[in-house]
Amino acid sequence: MTTPRGFKDRADDSLLTLVGEIPELIRNLVVAEIESAKQWVARTAKDGGWGALWMFAALFVLFWSVPVFGTYLIAGLSSWWPVWLSALVVFFGMIIVAALLALLGVFRFRKIGKSQNPVQSIAQDVKEVRDEL
C-alpha cells in the first residue's frame, strides 16, 4: 500500500526487513551528502570567482580611469571652474565608483559564508541520529 505522496507504508514491515534496509539507507545518505558537498563546492567556487572578478574590476577602474578619463574631465570642467577644483571633483567621483565596485565584490564574498557547509550538514545528521537512539 502506498500513501498519497507515493511512499510505501512501512507500518506492516517486520523488524528484520527494516533492519535489512539500513545499509541501503546509509549508502543513500552518504551518496546524498557527497552530492551536496559537490554542489556546495561548485557554488562556493562560483561565488568566490565572481567576487574576485568584481574586485579586479574595481582595481582596473581605479587604476586606469584616473589618469585617462580623469584628465579629460578635469580639462572639461576647468573651463567653468578653477583647475584645482575640477581635479578634486573628478578624483572624488572616481573614488566613489571604485568603492561601489568593491562593495559588489564584498557582497558576493559574503554570500559564500551564508550557504550551509556540507560538514555542518553531516554534523546535523549525526546529531539527529543520536537523538533518535
Phi and psi in radians as a Rosetta constraint file:
Dihedral C 1 N 2 CA 2 C 2 CIRCULARHARMONIC -2.030 0.35
Dihedral N 2 CA 2 C 2 N 3 CIRCULARHARMONIC 2.702 0.35
Dihedral C 2 N 3 CA 3 C 3 CIRCULARHARMONIC -1.450 0.35
Dihedral N 3 CA 3 C 3 N 4 CIRCULARHARMONIC 2.965 0.35
Dihedral C 3 N 4 CA 4 C 4 CIRCULARHARMONIC -1.023 0.35
Dihedral N 4 CA 4 C 4 N 5 CIRCULARHARMONIC -0.464 0.35
Dihedral C 4 N 5 CA 5 C 5 CIRCULARHARMONIC -1.527 0.35
Dihedral N 5 CA 5 C 5 N 6 CIRCULARHARMONIC -0.010 0.35
Dihedral C 5 N 6 CA 6 C 6 CIRCULARHARMONIC 1.655 0.35
Dihedral N 6 CA 6 C 6 N 7 CIRCULARHARMONIC 0.037 0.35
Dihedral C 6 N 7 CA 7 C 7 CIRCULARHARMONIC -1.461 0.35
Dihedral N 7 CA 7 C 7 N 8 CIRCULARHARMONIC 2.558 0.35
Dihedral C 7 N 8 CA 8 C 8 CIRCULARHARMONIC -1.319 0.35
Dihedral N 8 CA 8 C 8 N 9 CIRCULARHARMONIC 2.372 0.35
Dihedral C 8 N 9 CA 9 C 9 CIRCULARHARMONIC -1.313 0.35
Dihedral N 9 CA 9 C 9 N 10 CIRCULARHARMONIC 2.029 0.35
Dihedral C 9 N 10 CA 10 C 10 CIRCULARHARMONIC -1.661 0.35
Dihedral N 10 CA 10 C 10 N 11 CIRCULARHARMONIC 0.083 0.35
Dihedral C 10 N 11 CA 11 C 11 CIRCULARHARMONIC -1.134 0.35
Dihedral N 11 CA 11 C 11 N 12 CIRCULARHARMONIC -0.551 0.35
Dihedral C 11 N 12 CA 12 C 12 CIRCULARHARMONIC -1.637 0.35
Dihedral N 12 CA 12 C 12 N 13 CIRCULARHARMONIC -0.048 0.35
Dihedral C 12 N 13 CA 13 C 13 CIRCULARHARMONIC -1.273 0.35
Dihedral N 13 CA 13 C 13 N 14 CIRCULARHARMONIC 2.576 0.35
Dihedral C 13 N 14 CA 14 C 14 CIRCULARHARMONIC -1.363 0.35
Dihedral N 14 CA 14 C 14 N 15 CIRCULARHARMONIC 2.883 0.35
Dihedral C 14 N 15 CA 15 C 15 CIRCULARHARMONIC -1.094 0.35
Dihedral N 15 CA 15 C 15 N 16 CIRCULARHARMONIC -0.710 0.35
Dihedral C 15 N 16 CA 16 C 16 CIRCULARHARMONIC -1.139 0.35
Dihedral N 16 CA 16 C 16 N 17 CIRCULARHARMONIC -0.629 0.35
Dihedral C 16 N 17 CA 17 C 17 CIRCULARHARMONIC -1.122 0.35
Dihedral N 17 CA 17 C 17 N 18 CIRCULARHARMONIC -0.786 0.35
Dihedral C 17 N 18 CA 18 C 18 CIRCULARHARMONIC -1.135 0.35
Dihedral N 18 CA 18 C 18 N 19 CIRCULARHARMONIC -0.766 0.35
Dihedral C 18 N 19 CA 19 C 19 CIRCULARHARMONIC -1.144 0.35
Dihedral N 19 CA 19 C 19 N 20 CIRCULARHARMONIC -0.628 0.35
Dihedral C 19 N 20 CA 20 C 20 CIRCULARHARMONIC -1.141 0.35
Dihedral N 20 CA 20 C 20 N 21 CIRCULARHARMONIC -0.419 0.35
Dihedral C 20 N 21 CA 21 C 21 CIRCULARHARMONIC -1.558 0.35
Dihedral N 21 CA 21 C 21 N 22 CIRCULARHARMONIC -0.044 0.35
Dihedral C 21 N 22 CA 22 C 22 CIRCULARHARMONIC -1.063 0.35
Dihedral N 22 CA 22 C 22 N 23 CIRCULARHARMONIC -0.794 0.35
Dihedral C 22 N 23 CA 23 C 23 CIRCULARHARMONIC -1.023 0.35
Dihedral N 23 CA 23 C 23 N 24 CIRCULARHARMONIC -0.702 0.35
Dihedral C 23 N 24 CA 24 C 24 CIRCULARHARMONIC -1.149 0.35
Dihedral N 24 CA 24 C 24 N 25 CIRCULARHARMONIC -0.695 0.35
Dihedral C 24 N 25 CA 25 C 25 CIRCULARHARMONIC -1.130 0.35
Dihedral N 25 CA 25 C 25 N 26 CIRCULARHARMONIC -0.712 0.35
Dihedral C 25 N 26 CA 26 C 26 CIRCULARHARMONIC -1.148 0.35
Dihedral N 26 CA 26 C 26 N 27 CIRCULARHARMONIC -0.740 0.35
Dihedral C 26 N 27 CA 27 C 27 CIRCULARHARMONIC -1.062 0.35
Dihedral N 27 CA 27 C 27 N 28 CIRCULARHARMONIC -0.767 0.35
Dihedral C 27 N 28 CA 28 C 28 CIRCULARHARMONIC -1.082 0.35
Dihedral N 28 CA 28 C 28 N 29 CIRCULARHARMONIC -0.667 0.35
Dihedral C 28 N 29 CA 29 C 29 CIRCULARHARMONIC -1.144 0.35
Dihedral N 29 CA 29 C 29 N 30 CIRCULARHARMONIC -0.767 0.35
Dihedral C 29 N 30 CA 30 C 30 CIRCULARHARMONIC -1.123 0.35
Dihedral N 30 CA 30 C 30 N 31 CIRCULARHARMONIC -0.747 0.35
Dihedral C 30 N 31 CA 31 C 31 CIRCULARHARMONIC -1.103 0.35
Dihedral N 31 CA 31 C 31 N 32 CIRCULARHARMONIC -0.741 0.35
Dihedral C 31 N 32 CA 32 C 32 CIRCULARHARMONIC -1.122 0.35
Dihedral N 32 CA 32 C 32 N 33 CIRCULARHARMONIC -0.686 0.35
Dihedral C 32 N 33 CA 33 C 33 CIRCULARHARMONIC -1.168 0.35
Dihedral N 33 CA 33 C 33 N 34 CIRCULARHARMONIC -0.681 0.35
Dihedral C 33 N 34 CA 34 C 34 CIRCULARHARMONIC -1.134 0.35
Dihedral N 34 CA 34 C 34 N 35 CIRCULARHARMONIC -0.745 0.35
Dihedral C 34 N 35 CA 35 C 35 CIRCULARHARMONIC -1.097 0.35
Dihedral N 35 CA 35 C 35 N 36 CIRCULARHARMONIC -0.695 0.35
Dihedral C 35 N 36 CA 36 C 36 CIRCULARHARMONIC -1.112 0.35
Dihedral N 36 CA 36 C 36 N 37 CIRCULARHARMONIC -0.703 0.35
Dihedral C 36 N 37 CA 37 C 37 CIRCULARHARMONIC -1.125 0.35
Dihedral N 37 CA 37 C 37 N 38 CIRCULARHARMONIC -0.703 0.35
Dihedral C 37 N 38 CA 38 C 38 CIRCULARHARMONIC -1.096 0.35
Dihedral N 38 CA 38 C 38 N 39 CIRCULARHARMONIC -0.763 0.35
Dihedral C 38 N 39 CA 39 C 39 CIRCULARHARMONIC -1.143 0.35
Dihedral N 39 CA 39 C 39 N 40 CIRCULARHARMONIC -0.681 0.35
Dihedral C 39 N 40 CA 40 C 40 CIRCULARHARMONIC -1.117 0.35
Dihedral N 40 CA 40 C 40 N 41 CIRCULARHARMONIC -0.755 0.35
Dihedral C 40 N 41 CA 41 C 41 CIRCULARHARMONIC -1.107 0.35
Dihedral N 41 CA 41 C 41 N 42 CIRCULARHARMONIC -0.718 0.35
Dihedral C 41 N 42 CA 42 C 42 CIRCULARHARMONIC -1.119 0.35
Dihedral N 42 CA 42 C 42 N 43 CIRCULARHARMONIC -0.781 0.35
Dihedral C 42 N 43 CA 43 C 43 CIRCULARHARMONIC -1.115 0.35
Dihedral N 43 CA 43 C 43 N 44 CIRCULARHARMONIC -0.754 0.35
Dihedral C 43 N 44 CA 44 C 44 CIRCULARHARMONIC -1.130 0.35
Dihedral N 44 CA 44 C 44 N 45 CIRCULARHARMONIC -0.746 0.35
Dihedral C 44 N 45 CA 45 C 45 CIRCULARHARMONIC -1.123 0.35
Dihedral N 45 CA 45 C 45 N 46 CIRCULARHARMONIC -0.708 0.35
Dihedral C 45 N 46 CA 46 C 46 CIRCULARHARMONIC -1.120 0.35
Dihedral N 46 CA 46 C 46 N 47 CIRCULARHARMONIC -0.826 0.35
Dihedral C 46 N 47 CA 47 C 47 CIRCULARHARMONIC -1.117 0.35
Dihedral N 47 CA 47 C 47 N 48 CIRCULARHARMONIC -0.697 0.35
Dihedral C 47 N 48 CA 48 C 48 CIRCULARHARMONIC -1.136 0.35
Dihedral N 48 CA 48 C 48 N 49 CIRCULARHARMONIC -0.685 0.35
Dihedral C 48 N 49 CA 49 C 49 CIRCULARHARMONIC -1.140 0.35
Dihedral N 49 CA 49 C 49 N 50 CIRCULARHARMONIC -0.764 0.35
Dihedral C 49 N 50 CA 50 C 50 CIRCULARHARMONIC -1.153 0.35
Dihedral N 50 CA 50 C 50 N 51 CIRCULARHARMONIC -0.693 0.35
Dihedral C 50 N 51 CA 51 C 51 CIRCULARHARMONIC -1.082 0.35
Dihedral N 51 CA 51 C 51 N 52 CIRCULARHARMONIC -0.747 0.35
Dihedral C 51 N 52 CA 52 C 52 CIRCULARHARMONIC -1.139 0.35
Dihedral N 52 CA 52 C 52 N 53 CIRCULARHARMONIC -0.659 0.35
Dihedral C 52 N 53 CA 53 C 53 CIRCULARHARMONIC -1.100 0.35
Dihedral N 53 CA 53 C 53 N 54 CIRCULARHARMONIC -0.755 0.35
Dihedral C 53 N 54 CA 54 C 54 CIRCULARHARMONIC -1.128 0.35
Dihedral N 54 CA 54 C 54 N 55 CIRCULARHARMONIC -0.680 0.35
Dihedral C 54 N 55 CA 55 C 55 CIRCULARHARMONIC -1.137 0.35
Dihedral N 55 CA 55 C 55 N 56 CIRCULARHARMONIC -0.727 0.35
Dihedral C 55 N 56 CA 56 C 56 CIRCULARHARMONIC -1.096 0.35
Dihedral N 56 CA 56 C 56 N 57 CIRCULARHARMONIC -0.706 0.35
Dihedral C 56 N 57 CA 57 C 57 CIRCULARHARMONIC -1.084 0.35
Dihedral N 57 CA 57 C 57 N 58 CIRCULARHARMONIC -0.705 0.35
Dihedral C 57 N 58 CA 58 C 58 CIRCULARHARMONIC -1.101 0.35
Dihedral N 58 CA 58 C 58 N 59 CIRCULARHARMONIC -0.754 0.35
Dihedral C 58 N 59 CA 59 C 59 CIRCULARHARMONIC -1.186 0.35
Dihedral N 59 CA 59 C 59 N 60 CIRCULARHARMONIC -0.664 0.35
Dihedral C 59 N 60 CA 60 C 60 CIRCULARHARMONIC -1.082 0.35
Dihedral N 60 CA 60 C 60 N 61 CIRCULARHARMONIC -0.831 0.35
Dihedral C 60 N 61 CA 61 C 61 CIRCULARHARMONIC -1.090 0.35
Dihedral N 61 CA 61 C 61 N 62 CIRCULARHARMONIC -0.781 0.35
Dihedral C 61 N 62 CA 62 C 62 CIRCULARHARMONIC -1.089 0.35
Dihedral N 62 CA 62 C 62 N 63 CIRCULARHARMONIC -0.725 0.35
Dihedral C 62 N 63 CA 63 C 63 CIRCULARHARMONIC -1.286 0.35
Dihedral N 63 CA 63 C 63 N 64 CIRCULARHARMONIC -0.826 0.35
Dihedral C 63 N 64 CA 64 C 64 CIRCULARHARMONIC -1.601 0.35
Dihedral N 64 CA 64 C 64 N 65 CIRCULARHARMONIC -0.510 0.35
Dihedral C 64 N 65 CA 65 C 65 CIRCULARHARMONIC -1.366 0.35
Dihedral N 65 CA 65 C 65 N 66 CIRCULARHARMONIC -0.449 0.35
Dihedral C 65 N 66 CA 66 C 66 CIRCULARHARMONIC -1.081 0.35
Dihedral N 66 CA 66 C 66 N 67 CIRCULARHARMONIC -0.924 0.35
Dihedral C 66 N 67 CA 67 C 67 CIRCULARHARMONIC -1.282 0.35
Dihedral N 67 CA 67 C 67 N 68 CIRCULARHARMONIC -0.646 0.35
Dihedral C 67 N 68 CA 68 C 68 CIRCULARHARMONIC -1.432 0.35
Dihedral N 68 CA 68 C 68 N 69 CIRCULARHARMONIC -1.139 0.35
Dihedral C 68 N 69 CA 69 C 69 CIRCULARHARMONIC -1.231 0.35
Dihedral N 69 CA 69 C 69 N 70 CIRCULARHARMONIC -0.579 0.35
Dihedral C 69 N 70 CA 70 C 70 CIRCULARHARMONIC -1.079 0.35
Dihedral N 70 CA 70 C 70 N 71 CIRCULARHARMONIC -0.737 0.35
Dihedral C 70 N 71 CA 71 C 71 CIRCULARHARMONIC -1.103 0.35
Dihedral N 71 CA 71 C 71 N 72 CIRCULARHARMONIC -0.717 0.35
Dihedral C 71 N 72 CA 72 C 72 CIRCULARHARMONIC -1.075 0.35
Dihedral N 72 CA 72 C 72 N 73 CIRCULARHARMONIC -0.823 0.35
Dihedral C 72 N 73 CA 73 C 73 CIRCULARHARMONIC -1.166 0.35
Dihedral N 73 CA 73 C 73 N 74 CIRCULARHARMONIC -0.701 0.35
Dihedral C 73 N 74 CA 74 C 74 CIRCULARHARMONIC -1.066 0.35
Dihedral N 74 CA 74 C 74 N 75 CIRCULARHARMONIC -0.755 0.35
Dihedral C 74 N 75 CA 75 C 75 CIRCULARHARMONIC -1.122 0.35
Dihedral N 75 CA 75 C 75 N 76 CIRCULARHARMONIC -0.693 0.35
Dihedral C 75 N 76 CA 76 C 76 CIRCULARHARMONIC -1.214 0.35
Dihedral N 76 CA 76 C 76 N 77 CIRCULARHARMONIC -0.766 0.35
Dihedral C 76 N 77 CA 77 C 77 CIRCULARHARMONIC -1.265 0.35
Dihedral N 77 CA 77 C 77 N 78 CIRCULARHARMONIC -0.416 0.35
Dihedral C 77 N 78 CA 78 C 78 CIRCULARHARMONIC -1.212 0.35
Dihedral N 78 CA 78 C 78 N 79 CIRCULARHARMONIC -0.192 0.35
Dihedral C 78 N 79 CA 79 C 79 CIRCULARHARMONIC -1.330 0.35
Dihedral N 79 CA 79 C 79 N 80 CIRCULARHARMONIC -0.343 0.35
Dihedral C 79 N 80 CA 80 C 80 CIRCULARHARMONIC -1.883 0.35
Dihedral N 80 CA 80 C 80 N 81 CIRCULARHARMONIC -0.613 0.35
Dihedral C 80 N 81 CA 81 C 81 CIRCULARHARMONIC -2.024 0.35
Dihedral N 81 CA 81 C 81 N 82 CIRCULARHARMONIC 2.942 0.35
Dihedral C 81 N 82 CA 82 C 82 CIRCULARHARMONIC -1.132 0.35
Dihedral N 82 CA 82 C 82 N 83 CIRCULARHARMONIC 2.703 0.35
Dihedral C 82 N 83 CA 83 C 83 CIRCULARHARMONIC -1.047 0.35
Dihedral N 83 CA 83 C 83 N 84 CIRCULARHARMONIC -0.712 0.35
Dihedral C 83 N 84 CA 84 C 84 CIRCULARHARMONIC -1.108 0.35
Dihedral N 84 CA 84 C 84 N 85 CIRCULARHARMONIC -0.671 0.35
Dihedral C 84 N 85 CA 85 C 85 CIRCULARHARMONIC -1.226 0.35
Dihedral N 85 CA 85 C 85 N 86 CIRCULARHARMONIC -0.687 0.35
Dihedral C 85 N 86 CA 86 C 86 CIRCULARHARMONIC -1.063 0.35
Dihedral N 86 CA 86 C 86 N 87 CIRCULARHARMONIC -0.772 0.35
Dihedral C 86 N 87 CA 87 C 87 CIRCULARHARMONIC -1.118 0.35
Dihedral N 87 CA 87 C 87 N 88 CIRCULARHARMONIC -0.690 0.35
Dihedral C 87 N 88 CA 88 C 88 CIRCULARHARMONIC -1.162 0.35
Dihedral N 88 CA 88 C 88 N 89 CIRCULARHARMONIC -0.754 0.35
Dihedral C 88 N 89 CA 89 C 89 CIRCULARHARMONIC -1.101 0.35
Dihedral N 89 CA 89 C 89 N 90 CIRCULARHARMONIC -0.766 0.35
Dihedral C 89 N 90 CA 90 C 90 CIRCULARHARMONIC -1.141 0.35
Dihedral N 90 CA 90 C 90 N 91 CIRCULARHARMONIC -0.716 0.35
Dihedral C 90 N 91 CA 91 C 91 CIRCULARHARMONIC -1.057 0.35
Dihedral N 91 CA 91 C 91 N 92 CIRCULARHARMONIC -0.844 0.35
Dihedral C 91 N 92 CA 92 C 92 CIRCULARHARMONIC -1.198 0.35
Dihedral N 92 CA 92 C 92 N 93 CIRCULARHARMONIC -0.542 0.35
Dihedral C 92 N 93 CA 93 C 93 CIRCULARHARMONIC -1.097 0.35
Dihedral N 93 CA 93 C 93 N 94 CIRCULARHARMONIC -0.748 0.35
Dihedral C 93 N 94 CA 94 C 94 CIRCULARHARMONIC -1.180 0.35
Dihedral N 94 CA 94 C 94 N 95 CIRCULARHARMONIC -0.618 0.35
Dihedral C 94 N 95 CA 95 C 95 CIRCULARHARMONIC -1.111 0.35
Dihedral N 95 CA 95 C 95 N 96 CIRCULARHARMONIC -0.694 0.35
Dihedral C 95 N 96 CA 96 C 96 CIRCULARHARMONIC -1.142 0.35
Dihedral N 96 CA 96 C 96 N 97 CIRCULARHARMONIC -0.738 0.35
Dihedral C 96 N 97 CA 97 C 97 CIRCULARHARMONIC -1.087 0.35
Dihedral N 97 CA 97 C 97 N 98 CIRCULARHARMONIC -0.776 0.35
Dihedral C 97 N 98 CA 98 C 98 CIRCULARHARMONIC -1.121 0.35
Dihedral N 98 CA 98 C 98 N 99 CIRCULARHARMONIC -0.671 0.35
Dihedral C 98 N 99 CA 99 C 99 CIRCULARHARMONIC -1.147 0.35
Dihedral N 99 CA 99 C 99 N 100 CIRCULARHARMONIC -0.696 0.35
Dihedral C 99 N 100 CA 100 C 100 CIRCULARHARMONIC -1.128 0.35
Dihedral N 100 CA 100 C 100 N 101 CIRCULARHARMONIC -0.749 0.35
Dihedral C 100 N 101 CA 101 C 101 CIRCULARHARMONIC -1.131 0.35
Dihedral N 101 CA 101 C 101 N 102 CIRCULARHARMONIC -0.680 0.35
Dihedral C 101 N 102 CA 102 C 102 CIRCULARHARMONIC -1.142 0.35
Dihedral N 102 CA 102 C 102 N 103 CIRCULARHARMONIC -0.655 0.35
Dihedral C 102 N 103 CA 103 C 103 CIRCULARHARMONIC -1.103 0.35
Dihedral N 103 CA 103 C 103 N 104 CIRCULARHARMONIC -0.683 0.35
Dihedral C 103 N 104 CA 104 C 104 CIRCULARHARMONIC -1.033 0.35
Dihedral N 104 CA 104 C 104 N 105 CIRCULARHARMONIC -0.715 0.35
Dihedral C 104 N 105 CA 105 C 105 CIRCULARHARMONIC -1.159 0.35
Dihedral N 105 CA 105 C 105 N 106 CIRCULARHARMONIC -0.719 0.35
Dihedral C 105 N 106 CA 106 C 106 CIRCULARHARMONIC -1.114 0.35
Dihedral N 106 CA 106 C 106 N 107 CIRCULARHARMONIC -0.735 0.35
Dihedral C 106 N 107 CA 107 C 107 CIRCULARHARMONIC -1.110 0.35
Dihedral N 107 CA 107 C 107 N 108 CIRCULARHARMONIC -0.631 0.35
Dihedral C 107 N 108 CA 108 C 108 CIRCULARHARMONIC -1.207 0.35
Dihedral N 108 CA 108 C 108 N 109 CIRCULARHARMONIC -0.672 0.35
Dihedral C 108 N 109 CA 109 C 109 CIRCULARHARMONIC -1.167 0.35
Dihedral N 109 CA 109 C 109 N 110 CIRCULARHARMONIC -0.620 0.35
Dihedral C 109 N 110 CA 110 C 110 CIRCULARHARMONIC -1.140 0.35
Dihedral N 110 CA 110 C 110 N 111 CIRCULARHARMONIC -0.497 0.35
Dihedral C 110 N 111 CA 111 C 111 CIRCULARHARMONIC -1.086 0.35
Dihedral N 111 CA 111 C 111 N 112 CIRCULARHARMONIC -0.496 0.35
Dihedral C 111 N 112 CA 112 C 112 CIRCULARHARMONIC -1.081 0.35
Dihedral N 112 CA 112 C 112 N 113 CIRCULARHARMONIC -0.777 0.35
Dihedral C 112 N 113 CA 113 C 113 CIRCULARHARMONIC -1.241 0.35
Dihedral N 113 CA 113 C 113 N 114 CIRCULARHARMONIC -0.330 0.35
Dihedral C 113 N 114 CA 114 C 114 CIRCULARHARMONIC -1.434 0.35
Dihedral N 114 CA 114 C 114 N 115 CIRCULARHARMONIC -0.430 0.35
Dihedral C 114 N 115 CA 115 C 115 CIRCULARHARMONIC -1.326 0.35
Dihedral N 115 CA 115 C 115 N 116 CIRCULARHARMONIC 2.630 0.35
Dihedral C 115 N 116 CA 116 C 116 CIRCULARHARMONIC -1.370 0.35
Dihedral N 116 CA 116 C 116 N 117 CIRCULARHARMONIC 2.280 0.35
Dihedral C 116 N 117 CA 117 C 117 CIRCULARHARMONIC -1.275 0.35
Dihedral N 117 CA 117 C 117 N 118 CIRCULARHARMONIC 2.413 0.35
Dihedral C 117 N 118 CA 118 C 118 CIRCULARHARMONIC -1.037 0.35
Dihedral N 118 CA 118 C 118 N 119 CIRCULARHARMONIC -0.548 0.35
Dihedral C 118 N 119 CA 119 C 119 CIRCULARHARMONIC -1.135 0.35
Dihedral N 119 CA 119 C 119 N 120 CIRCULARHARMONIC -0.677 0.35
Dihedral C 119 N 120 CA 120 C 120 CIRCULARHARMONIC -1.128 0.35
Dihedral N 120 CA 120 C 120 N 121 CIRCULARHARMONIC -0.666 0.35
Dihedral C 120 N 121 CA 121 C 121 CIRCULARHARMONIC -1.123 0.35
Dihedral N 121 CA 121 C 121 N 122 CIRCULARHARMONIC -0.747 0.35
Dihedral C 121 N 122 CA 122 C 122 CIRCULARHARMONIC -1.141 0.35
Dihedral N 122 CA 122 C 122 N 123 CIRCULARHARMONIC -0.741 0.35
Dihedral C 122 N 123 CA 123 C 123 CIRCULARHARMONIC -1.080 0.35
Dihedral N 123 CA 123 C 123 N 124 CIRCULARHARMONIC -0.664 0.35
Dihedral C 123 N 124 CA 124 C 124 CIRCULARHARMONIC -1.169 0.35
Dihedral N 124 CA 124 C 124 N 125 CIRCULARHARMONIC -0.702 0.35
Dihedral C 124 N 125 CA 125 C 125 CIRCULARHARMONIC -1.087 0.35
Dihedral N 125 CA 125 C 125 N 126 CIRCULARHARMONIC -0.775 0.35
Dihedral C 125 N 126 CA 126 C 126 CIRCULARHARMONIC -1.105 0.35
Dihedral N 126 CA 126 C 126 N 127 CIRCULARHARMONIC -0.728 0.35
Dihedral C 126 N 127 CA 127 C 127 CIRCULARHARMONIC -1.092 0.35
Dihedral N 127 CA 127 C 127 N 128 CIRCULARHARMONIC -0.729 0.35
Dihedral C 127 N 128 CA 128 C 128 CIRCULARHARMONIC -1.158 0.35
Dihedral N 128 CA 128 C 128 N 129 CIRCULARHARMONIC -0.669 0.35
Dihedral C 128 N 129 CA 129 C 129 CIRCULARHARMONIC -1.154 0.35
Dihedral N 129 CA 129 C 129 N 130 CIRCULARHARMONIC -0.724 0.35
Dihedral C 129 N 130 CA 130 C 130 CIRCULARHARMONIC -1.138 0.35
Dihedral N 130 CA 130 C 130 N 131 CIRCULARHARMONIC -0.633 0.35
Dihedral C 130 N 131 CA 131 C 131 CIRCULARHARMONIC -1.155 0.35
Dihedral N 131 CA 131 C 131 N 132 CIRCULARHARMONIC -0.560 0.35
Dihedral C 131 N 132 CA 132 C 132 CIRCULARHARMONIC -1.285 0.35
Dihedral N 132 CA 132 C 132 N 133 CIRCULARHARMONIC -0.497 0.35
